[in-house]
Amino acid sequence: VPAEVVDGLAAAGFDHCSTASNHTFDRGVPGLEATVERFRQQGMTQHGMATAPSEIEPILLDVGGVRIGHVSATFGYDGANPPGDEPWRSNRIDVDRLLADAQWARDRGAEVVILSLHWGNSSSHRPTDAQRRIAETLQASGLVDLVIGHHAHVVQPVEEIGEMWVAWGLGNFISNMPLAEGPFPDEATRDGLLLEVVLTPQADGTVPVTQVVARPIWVDRDAGWVVRDVATALQDSELVARAGRDLMTSW
């Protein structure tokens, strides 16, 4: 994609991104390094791509006085794998490694640990059994507070497993799907979720997730790929007159 996508993310107010996905090595190591450099130019941080071994260690972020550890990992790279002598370029989903990373972040002061996992089956609204096994193992460790999933291109459930929240798949944020030809013909590929997570520091020093709000969004291609908050859009009579059926279907 054009490098200006990163500029647009920065302009929209994004501070940090997950970058491990099956497309991480689509343009090889030069593409990875150009992506990381573009983030740096825009003053943004990312996890999931590395230009040095230390960069694949969990990133620690201070947000509103809370120290957050974040790790991005993916199920694979569609065959365009990292160089054999540089496996640190990105993270595959490996439960033992994820737990070790979570512990690494906790040992360095992380009060909250968030994992971004690129996983699951494309076009499926349901998490796989393998996803559930991974999530249950992560939850049992007590080291992870929130798992944010992506890859399916359609929305999947948000649920609480024990004391760990899992957004199995947030769908698409901005999307040129569905495609007339190809593997993604479903109108549901215009849907996504914005996840709002409230963290509340406690007297005992813990910082649990105390509220999770999933806000449905929909890509209005006819308006020039505008991302609509569906609840707000349904209150707009002009939008409803033009796209009410699509908005209700998305909702």
Secondary structure, DSSP 4 states (H G I P E B T S, - for coil): --THHHHHHHHHT--EEE--STTTTTTHHHHHHHHHHHHHHTT-EEES--SSGGGGSPEEEEETTEEEEEEEEES--TT-PPPTT-GGGS-B--HHHHHHHHHHHHHTT-SEEEEEEE-S-TT-SS--HHHHHHHHHHHHHT--SEEEEE-SSSB--EEEETTEEEE--BB-SS--PSPSSSS---GGGGEEEEEEEEE---TTS---EEEEEEEEEEEEGGGTSEEEEHHHHTT-HHHHHHHHHHHHHH-
